[in-house]
Amino acid sequence: MIWTIISGLIVGALLGFVMQRTRFCLTGGFRDMYVQKSNKMFYALLIAITIQSIGLLILSAAGVYQLSYEAFPVVGTIIGSFVFGVGIILAGGCATGTWYRAGEGLIGSWIALFMYALSASATKFGFLKPVLDKINSKTVVSSSMTETTGIPFWVFVVVLAAVTLFFVNRSLSKKSAAVPQLKQRYTGIRHYLFEKRYHTFTAAVVIGLIALLAWPMSISTGRVGGLGITTPSAKLVQFITTGNVSLLDWGVFLVLGIVAGSYIAAKGSREFRWRLPDIKTIRNSVIGGVMMGFGASMAGGCSIGNGMVATATMSWQGWLSLVFMILGTWFMSYFVFVRPMQQYKKSAKTKAVAQTA
């Protein structure tokens, strides 16, 4: 039990620290693909997936871990991922992003996090479970890309690595603004830990390595898997309400570690402060949190569990989920960002015409 606590907290703290310091946000990345036509964060996600998939290939060859797959519901994955994508735009962050932003002192993220964990618990273990079971009992197929196509796992890894290198190289070859640096207050290691700004791709490499580290660390406690956010969040709520200590597994300490790591990073960089949201943000945080918990539970994972981990194992569920997750963010981004901007420009143009008339 002690090693479960320690190893889960270590991986979580590392993840929370790096994500907070590098502002690694998949929600913003998916949104920017549509709103700003920028794919940089998506390419960063591909880097993290590629590093993890190469590592899993090595771990599998070394006999440390053997990839295994479960059947998954196609319809449930599509619906759940789309709902999750809509929810993260409203909540202002995905599952992991909400955890690490809570460590910065954002009250809105705490609200979204509570509703996300509560909704996930209700869907996985509570009154919404019959709905989940009914939808996910349909269209259940094998998730293994290797089993369904006959193509070896290593071939998919090589193709993914080649695609990732192509897009990263093309992105880096374009002229881009230098990463802004703050006025230096610290020296030595403190400067590199709490002040220096890092390129998004550098952050992706580190996060990919942390995601890979999660596998052997988790396996050493008897839990076979990588990073996971939704089920541990639901279990944490279950533990709080029932006191069942058996619910406190490696994943629960992982998510608690994310908050701790983010808090350390925010305090060290002087970015921590309690921030109270306005009424609109509170409303969106509640609605978004509920949709995140329900959607991720139905889809079998969030932007990390499906979008980063399942994709690295070459699971159809992971890649299908990632596609519809992105579509969900684009759908909601139109109403939250694009449409208001269009209306503002139209109004400004009308006023300008009226003034010149």
Summary of the structure (lengths in Angstrom):
residues: 357
radius of gyration: 20.7
end to end distance: 76.2
largest distance: 77.4
contacts: 1318
relative contact order: 0.23
helix: 73%
strand: 3%
